[in-house]
Amino acid sequence: MPESDLLLTRHIAAALTAAWHSMHETQAATGAHDAAFLAGARTALATVALVFGIEPARVLPELTEPKR
């Protein structure tokens, strides 16, 4: 893989990870934990990762239950 492709893949992976964390933290901050929303967001980001040839597990952390 050319270096430019590798850098692009890394940037895309970083953007997807940041998007996940942003959605997760925003939802936690508002106190509106919605498992269906997080599952849908995770699926959408995983799909984008796959389109760019990135393994979803590389950009999406394991889900953990929020502390109540």
C-alpha positions in Angstrom: 0.0 0.0 0.0 1.5 3.4 -0.9 2.3 5.7 2.0 -0.3 8.2 0.9 -3.0 5.5 1.1 -1.8 4.4 4.5 -2.0 8.0 5.8 -5.4 8.5 4.4 -6.6 5.3 6.0 -5.2 6.4 9.3 -6.9 9.8 9.1 -10.2 8.2 8.2 -9.9 5.7 11.1 -9.1 8.6 13.5 -12.1 10.6 12.3 -14.4 7.6 12.8 -13.1 7.0 16.3 -13.5 10.6 17.1 -17.0 10.6 15.8 -17.9 7.6 18.0 -16.4 9.1 21.1 -18.2 12.4 20.4 -21.6 10.8 20.0 -21.1 8.6 23.1 -19.9 11.4 25.3 -22.6 13.8 24.1 -25.3 11.3 24.9 -23.7 10.6 28.3 -23.5 14.3 29.1 -27.1 14.8 28.4 -28.2 11.8 30.4 -30.2 10.5 27.6 -28.7 7.0 27.3 -30.4 5.4 24.4 -29.0 1.9 23.5 -30.8 1.9 20.2 -29.2 5.2 19.1 -25.7 4.0 20.1 -26.2 0.7 18.3 -27.4 2.5 15.1 -24.5 4.9 15.3 -22.0 2.1 15.8 -23.5 0.2 12.8 -23.3 3.3 10.6 -19.7 4.0 11.6 -18.7 0.4 11.1 -20.2 0.5 7.6 -18.2 3.6 6.7 -15.1 1.9 8.0 -15.7 -1.2 5.9 -16.2 1.0 2.8 -12.7 2.3 3.3 -11.2 -1.1 4.0 -10.8 -0.5 7.8 -11.7 -3.2 10.2 -14.5 -1.8 12.5 -12.9 -3.1 15.6 -9.9 -0.8 14.9 -12.0 2.3 15.2 -14.9 1.3 17.5 -14.2 0.4 21.1 -16.1 -2.3 22.9 -19.4 -1.1 24.3 -19.7 -0.8 28.1 -22.8 -0.3 30.1 -23.1 3.2 31.6 -22.7 3.5 35.4 -26.0 4.4 37.0 
